[in-house]
Amino acid sequence: MLFNSLSFLAFFALVLTLHRLPFSWRVKKVNLLWASYLFYAAWNPPFVALIALSTVADWFAANAIARAREPWRRRLWLGVSLTLNLGILGFFKYGGFLLQSFVRLTAGLGIAFHPLQLDLVLPLGISFYTFVTLSYTLDVYRRKMKPWDSFLDFALFVTFFPHLVAGPILRAADFLPQCRQPRKPSSAEFGWGMALFLIGLGEKTVLADYLFAPVADKVYGTIATPGGVDCWIGTAAFAGQIFCDFAGYSTCAIGIAQCLGFWLPQNFRFPYAAAGFSDFWHRWHISLSTWLRDYVYIPLGGNREGAPRAYRNLFVTMLLGGLWHGAAWRFVVWGGLHGTYLAGERMAKTLIRPRAWFRSQAFRLMLAIGTQAAVCLAWVFFRAHSLRQALPMLGRMLGAGGAAAAAILSDPQRAGILALVGALLLTHWLLRDSSLERIAELVPWWLRAAVLVLILAAIVKTPASDRAFIYFQF
């Protein structure tokens, strides 16, 4: 059930109606829980059992951790939670990848190994809800919070349908307290929630699917390696597509939740205005980057044990972040590149003495341009179908590859993407220190209304597409 489908609009209208009826708060939470399971079951009903299993297991594991007196018992129950959650994630998401890698390794050693093929279907959103449930158990283990006293609240926290399949990745400490008292948004909050939902749909359907995706698909769908210019333009189109697609989903999710009276964390903050790679990860997929920081980077030692180990910890964290996105070596390379970027930036900050002109707008603009160019180079591995496709394209973008290749894109397509990407970068730069809420407060109501009408008209006029959100595959 896609946010940009008529079936979801009918589903959401029913959920809103039930939520605004004069039921008790407990009944409303039960309604939201059943609605969330129905929302997920619309894709593949049997996989609902996996979410239920993770929910029940982590509920009991966290309570057992809190009751345990001996450290070994606490570690035992934490191990149960980690083994179950990561075991399920590993089997469904990485089983085939590990098996293929093992077959290639044995083939390299001259051993012919022909295992049974694992024809596994990846459960939708498994990476997201696994991190949601694990964060609760880990926070109880680290005594960051006490076990929650309502299983209904906890089950709703795990399955709450706006965030379920593509985030933002929730933390129990942020969501569970909202379940204590009835959630009824004011008229202004409900209106802003609907506005966010409309803005997110516009980003997805008009910008990501209709304007950016066809160009990215054309460049990355060709058999021959395109020329350097087309590689750059196709990758820039994908950079625009993945931002508008994923930020569009997050904006929809935040808006839907607000219509129901719940708050979800911000997941994007104009990332293509980032001046540096640490700044980029403070702006891109914020709920994942903070999760990796709190549950991977800091437990590894963070920057507490000297610079060399800090570089290693950054690199390992981003490698795992890349692997979280998908079971393929190209995602590992993508994560490794960002780990290298972050470690190199940290090293440069320690070696180069700050100058006054470092803080100038001109320098920050140059740094931002360089940051986005490096981010685009990494996007090649994220979008390509394989390393075999990604490496030649990267070579062409860096000026290698020999004779010029035949043109893939037409001049109007190139000009259109350059204009769109330029407008996107300029918008992010101008709004880098602001937010949609702040902008809405500053403009008159009639202008807000006019913009929303234009977005709605663009959505209606855009040809229908059955493209799922990109992050559904993770």
Buried (B, 14 or more C-beta within 10 A) or exposed (E): BBBBEEEBEEBBEEBBEBBBEEBEEEEBBBBBBEBBBBBBBBBEEEBBEBBBEBBBBBBBBBBBBBEBEEEEEBEBBBEBBBEBBEEBBBEBBBEBBEBBEEBEEBEEEEEEEEEEEEEEEBBBBBBBBBBBBBBBBBBBBEEBBEBBEBEBBBBBBBBBBBBBBBBBBBBBEBBBEBBEEEBEBEEEBBBBBBBBBBBBBBBBBBBBBBBBBBBBBBBBEBEEBBBBBBBBBBBBBBBBBBBBBBBBBBBBBBBBBBBBBBEBBBBBBBBBBBBBBBBBBBBBBBBBBBBBEBBBBBEBEBBEEEEEBBBBBBBBBBBBBBBBBBBBBBBBBBBBBBBBBBBBBBEEEEEEEEEEEEEEEEBBEEBBEEBBEBBBBBBBBBBBEEBEBBBBBBBBBEEEBEEEBEEBBEEEBBEBBBEBBEEBBEEBBEBBEEEBEEEBEEEEEEEBEEBBEEBEEBBEEBEEBEBBBBBBEB
